[in-house]
Amino acid sequence: MNNLETYPIHIVEQLTGVKAHTLRIWEKRYQGLIPHRTATNIRYYDGQQLRRLLNIAALLKQGFKISHLMALSEAAIHELVSNTQLEQQDNGILSIPVNELIGHMLSFNEVAFEKVCAASIVRYGLFRTITQIIYPFLNKTGVLWSISNTTPAQEHFASNIIRRKLLSAIDGLITPYQLTHKAILFLPPDEWHEIGLLFADYILRSEGITTIYLGQNLPFNSLASAIETLEPTHLITFFTCFINKEQHLAALHLLKTQHPLLKIVVCANALPEKTDTQIAFLNNPDELLSHF
């Protein structure tokens, strides 16, 4: 079997939220979704099985019984997913569209991926779609990316669709003319994942705040020149890989020393150790506007 469609049980557990012990019970009790086995008798699931389990896991959170779901055909599962009320949340996460996106990414189903994104934006608005669907999707699929169970092609496939949605939303905003605040948005050297930065741009522009978007992998000497020319009130950046975290922080500290009135905001999933600087760290997009 193609390695792209091979998922060990611990990865299925992390993606679906269903414990490996529970998966084994389902296997014995319902004789459904029986995993494949390697030559050394290690369980693994194929892509079709994983996508079915993602749907079942989401439907369980909506109150359906596992005995009922295991008896349903693939078509019936998909119909339930399509028709089920999505408002019920799991710790602020809309689990059905999140799991749908994972399944569509794994199968490179662009039409279905686009449909989930578009329907979510229409129903919930962009902010809620990003915070309760896209961010959880990226966090879950990070489990796969970190151990190479997806390819860079799958990562690019998903992130580029999301990127297009954000760019379209940003283009639809009225150009801000408010000059009280002016923010430069950038990613430091070797940072390439700009979904969060684009979302920050959308949030600020939608509030009438002037932004200058400088994008990915920006050298700090170029950033320093831009600050001299543009005289921003804020710098907004994201740390996602933390490879050069200490060097990036040192460069930001220097900029803060040179421009003491400049407010620097670093967004990160895992917050770095506390420092004695005046740099603000946040891990929730709801906190961004509080710094303006």
N, C-alpha and C positions, 0 to 999 in steps of 0.2 A: 504494500500500500504506500502511496505517496506520503512522504514525511509531513507534508503540509497538512494532511488530513488525519494525522495521528496525534491523539491527545491522551496522555497518561491520566490516571484517575485523580491524582492530586491537583492537576491543572483544571480538570472538569469540576472538582470540588470548589476551587477558588473562583472560577468563573460563574458557576451556577449558584453558589452559596449552599449547595446540598452536600452534607458530610459524606465522606467516602463510606463510612459505616452504613449510612442510610441507603446509598446507592447499591451496596451489596445486599441489603435487605430487600430492596425493590427487585433486584435481579432474581433472588430466590423465591420471593412471595408471588410475583406477578409474571415471571418468566418473560419479561419484556426488557428491551434495551440491554440485552446480554452483551457485554463487551467482548472484543476480540482478545486474543492472547498471543504474546510473543513466543518464540521458541523456548524461552526460559520461563514460560507460564506467567508473565506479568500482564495484568489487565491494561487495555487501552481502548479508547473510543474513536470511531471515525467521525468525520465532519457532520454527516447526516444525524448520527446519534447525538452529538453535542448540540446541534441546533434544536432537536426535539427536546432535549433536557433543558435547554435554556427557556423554551416556551413553557414547559411543564413547571419549572421553578417559578416563573413569573405568575402563572395561573394559580399555583398553590397559595401565593401571597394574596390573591384575590378571593380566597375562600373555597376553591374547588378541592375535591377529595382526590387523593392520589389513586385510589382504586378506580374511580371514574375516569381519570385522565389516562391511565395506563391502558384502558380498554378502547380508547379512541384511535381512529386512523390519523394519519398525518394530515389529511385534508380537514378533518374535524377539529384537530388541534389548532390549525391555522385559522379556521373560521372562528373559534372561540377567542383566540388572541385578537383577531380583527374586531370582534364585536363587544369585547369585555370593556366595562367602564374602567378608565385609566386613572381616575382621580385618587384611588387608594395608594398611599405611599409607604415606603419602607425606609425610615430614617431620612425623609426628605428626598428620596429617590423614586422616580417613576419607573418601576422595574420592567414593565412589559416593553416599552419602547427601547430601554437600554439593552435588554436581551435580544430584541429584534435587530438592533444595529450590529451587535456582535455577530449574530448569525449571518447577516447580509454581508458583513465585512469578510468573514471567513470564506464565503462562496463568491466573492466579487460581484454581488448582485447590485449593480449601481442603481437600477430603476427602483428596486425595493428600498435601498438605503436612502435615496433621495425622497421617496414617498414618505418614509417615517419622519425624516427631518422636516419636510414641508408641512406635513399634517400637524406635527408637534408645535411648530412656530405659529401656525394659524390658530391652534387651539389654546396654547399656553402663552404665546408671545416669545420673543427671542430670549429675554433674560431668564425666564423660568426654564425654557428648553435647554439653554446652555448649562445652567446651574444644577438642574435636576435630571437631565438626560445626557447631555454631551460630556460634562465633566465626569460623571460616574462611568460612562462608557469608556472614556480615555483611561480612567484609573483601572478599570477591570481589564482592559486589553493590555495595559502595561504589564500585567502578570505574564501575558503571553510574550510580549516583545522582549522582556528581560531574560527569557530563557530560550529565545529563538524558536518558539513554536509557531510564529507567523513570520512571514518574510517582510523585508522592507517594502516590497510591492503592496502588501496588504495595508501596512501602516500608511503609505503614501496615498493609496486608494481612498481610505477613510478620511484622513486629515485634509486632503485636497477638496473633497466634497464639502466638508464642514467649513473650510477656508472660503470656498466660493459663496456659501450661504452668508457668512459674516461680511465679506466684501460687498455683496449685494445689499445687505442691510445698511452698511455704512454709506454706500453710495446713495441710498434713499433718504438719508438725513439732510436736513437743511444745513448749509455751511455755517458754522458758528461765527459770530462777530464779537463775542464778549471777550475782552482782552484783560480782564482782571486776573484771570489765570491762563497760563500758557504752559502746556505740558509736552515735553519730548518723550516719545515712547520708543524704546530700543531693546534689542537683545545683545548681551555682551558677546565677546569672541567665543566661538564654538557652541553657541546656543542657536538652535535652528527651529525649535517648536514654537510657532508663533500664534497658535490658536488663542491662548490666554491673552497675549498682547493685543490681538485684533479685537477680542471681546472688550478689553479695557478701553480701546479706542472707541468702540461703539458706545460704551457706557458714558464716557466723558463727552463725546460729541452730542449724544442725545440729551445731555444736560446743558448744552450750549457752551461747553468749555473748548477753547482752541487747542488743537493737538497738532504736533508735527511728528509724523510716523516715519521713523528711520529704519525700522525692520530688523532683520536677523544679522548676527555675526558682525556687529559694528566695533571696529577698533576704538579703544578708549581715547587715543589721540584725535581721531576724527570727531568723537563725541565732544571732547574738550573744545575743539574749534567751533562746533555747532553751538555750544553753550555761549561762547563769546559773541557769536554773531546774532543769535536769536534771543538771548537773555530770557530763558524760560523761568517760570516760577516753580516748576516741578519736573522731576525725572521719574519715569515709570519704567521698571524693567522686571524681567522674570528669570528666576533660576529654576531650571527643570532637571538638569543632569548633575549639577554640583561638582563636575570634574575639576573646575578651576575656581571653586568658590572662594577660597582665601585670597587669590589674586584679584578676583573681581571685587571683593569687599575692600581690599586695600586701595584699588583704583577709585572706588566710590568714596572712601574716606578722604582721599586726597581732593577730589572734586568738592566735597563738602567743606573742607578747609579753605579752598580757594574761593568758594561761593557760599558763605555762611547762611545767606537767606534762601538758598535753594533747598526745596523740600525733595528728598529722595525716598521713593517708595519701592520696595522690593517685594514682589509677590512670589510665594513659594509654597509647594505642597507640604514640604517638611521644613519647618523653620530652623534657621541656623542658630548656633549658640548666641546668647545675648552678648552684645558688645556695648562699649561705652560711647558709641556714636549717636548721632541724632537721626540715623537712618531708620525709617519705619518699615517693619516687616508685617506682612499680612498673608493669610492663606484663604481668604474668603472674598469673593468679588463684592459682597455686600459692604465690605469695609472701605472700599476704594474712595468713595465720595466723601467719607468723613475726613479725608486729608486735604480737602479743598475748602 
